[in-house]
Amino acid sequence: MGDGPGDGVAVDGDWEYRPLRLPAGVSRRTATTQLTIHAEFAGWELSRTLLFGDGSRKVWLRRKRTAAVMPGVIT
């Protein structure tokens, strides 16, 4: 998974959001491991979780935008 706009990353003010869908068969432990990897190596944090009736989950991750990814910002 990349971090570009074509990868489902949405921008809202100072935050970037990425939706992530976890299928029904994914255990809680596996989901935690996946989310931990996103947090450790890409700087994402958990913003919202939605559990569907079929057991699948939709998770929104967020991270603060940095000057390196904000167009027009001179550092």
N, C-alpha and C positions, 0 to 999 in steps of 0.2 A: 504494500500500500504506500503510495506517495502522499505528498502533502499539498498537491496543487489543486486549483479550482475544479478540475475535472474529476477529482476524487471525492466529491460530495462535501467539501469544506465550504461552509458559509461564514460570512464575515458580518458582524454586528458591532459597530463602534470599535472598541478596543479589544474585542474578543473574536476568536475563530471557533466555529462549532463544527463537529464532525459526527454525523449519525453512524451508528454501528448496529447491525442486526445480528442477534445471536439466535440460532435455531433452537427448537424445543429440546433437542437431544443433548445440548451442551449443559454439563453439570455446573453447579454454582462455583465449585473449585476451579474448573477450567475457565469459566467466565472471569473469575477474579484474577487468574494468572494472565489472561489476555489483556485485561484492563491495566494490570500492573506493568506489563511490558510497554503499553502505550504511554503510561505515566513516566516510567523510568527513562526511556530512550527518546521520547518525542515531546515530553513536557505537557501532555494532556492530563486533565483532571475530570472526574465524573461530574456532569452537570445535572442529568436527569435520566431516570430509568422508567420504562413502561413495560409492564408484563401483560402479554396477550393471553386470551383464553386457551389458545392451543399450546401454551407453554413457552412460546418464543418470546424474546425480549428485544426491545429497541432501546439503545443506550445513546445518549448524546454526550460527547466529550467536548471539553472546551479548553482553550489555552489563551493566555494573554498574547496579543500581537506584539511583535518586536519591531524595532526600527528597521531591521534587515528585510522584513517582509512588507513594510508599509511604504507604498510608492510615494515619492515626493518628499520624504523625510531625509534631511541632511544631518549626518552625525559628525 
